[in-house]
Amino acid sequence: MYATTLGQTRHSFPDLKALLAAATPFRSGDALAGIAAESDEMRVAARLALADLPLKTFLEEAVVPYEADEVTRLILDSHDPVAFQPVASMTVGQFREWLLSDDADTAALTALAPGLTPEMVAAVSKIMRNQDLIAVARKTRVVTAFRNTIGLPGRLSVRIQPNHPTDDPQGVAASILDGLTYGCGDAVVGINPASDNTEGCIALMRLVDDIRQRYAIPTQSCILTHVTTSIEAINRGAPLDLVFQSIAGTEAANKGFGITLDLLREGREAALSLKRHTVGDNVMYFETGQGSALSADAHHGVDQQTVEARAYAVARAFKPLLVNTVVGFIGPEYLYDGKQITRAGLEDHFCGKLLGVPMGVDVCYTNHAEADQDDMDNLLTLLAVAGVNFIMGVPGADDVMLGYQSTSYHDALYIRSALGLRPAPEFEAWLESMGMLGPDGRVKELPASDAAFRRLLGPSDGTMVAA
């Protein structure tokens, strides 16, 4: 039992997960689950109680039972007590103050990450303002590599997302070309296939790999299919770079995705066996999103933001190249409007980075949410200030296959220019070799007559070859 008195009212919370839920900034998903604070006063009372809670409590009381959940077992069994020692005597409130201090520099935060649990970082995020989340995340760096290096200071990478409603090779290739001419694609060329058919996924892998090799692009590709399909593609000799999987923060939710931790290990080992990497061996790409466990009725009464943070512990165990919270994708039942989406995006980025996860954010919304592109412009700018590793590049910001709104290649140009951010160093050198960088180091506009554009387009007759 946790309790605090606010004014003349005493507020009680039966267990740790109830306290965490009540302290969470309001969002529609927690209200749908019936676990949100009943009033703003109750929310403030929960935050006061949470601020006085020792961090060690999260090692003693699990929000999802240890015996019933392999994610909980992973979190507690992999906890590093030596790394935790610098903050072991702190309360959640004291931890917030330390995170905002000069003592919590990049080196200290990097060393601390293995000693933190998802529940700890979720808890401290609940008593932080948006600017606090940005200030701490900006100091936190997680660097990963495959054929290029992602997450370095002063860099912002972009995933080219060339989805097509029928996986048409020409349509996919045209979208890839479009993104490359805007200097995007250093995070990954990642396609959500319209079909999970193994043969179709292998065809897309070969398409992207042909383009990559043809122009010697130092990047990586990924077909965002189920891990079992990726393993089968590897067994068939497909040119697979990264293994993708959607993950969640409870064993039951992951079972809903058709996965276990053992299956993820198998996928990682299969990808490593191909030895396609050059500058680093991070071979996994994970996507997450607040509300996924609730939508599967697999949240165990835990608030959606804390469950989301637990998904980052799953990701951390497999040393991924990229982790992407698709923040507004699930819909207004879980994040109702632009305000809730913005807060969730900053929380997810903060929590992932503190746990040592290479976080990107799909700055996005569905068309039935109370949000618009101005909200996404705001969140994109806030995340870039916070040092997000990568964002999405979707042609026109409108995904024609998945049917949602994200960020475009133009948006990537805007934010890199506004904040002086650059692509991954190996990719930047390629852009320069292709004549696609101006004298100021920015990606320049390429008219159809430009030599670099013509080289990317293909043969001299201007017909682009897809594969």
Buried (B, 14 or more C-beta within 10 A) or exposed (E): EBEBEBEEEEBEBEEBBBBBBBBBBBBBBBBBBEBBBEEEEBBBBBBBBBBEBBBBBBBEEBBBEEEEBBBBBBBBEEBEEEBBEBBBEBBBBBBBEBBBEEEBEEEBBBBBBBBBBBBBBBBBBBBBEBEBBBBBBBBBBBBBBBBBBBBBEEBBBBBBBBBBEEBEBBBBBBBBBBBBBBBBBBBBBBBBBBEEEBEBBBBBBBBBBBBBEEBEBBBBBBBBBBBBBBBBBBEEEBBBBBBBBBBBBBBBBBBBBEBEBEBBEBBBEBBBEBEBBEBBBBBBBBBBBBBBBBBBEBBBBBBBBBBBBBBBBBBBBBBBBBBBBBBBBBBBBBBBBBBBBBBBBBBBBBBBBBBBBBBBBBBBBBEEBBBEBEBBBBBBBBBBBBBBBBBBBBBEBBBEBBEBBBBBBEBBBBBBEEEEBBBBBBBBBBBEEBBBBEEEEBBBEBEEEBEBBBEBBBEEEEEBEBB
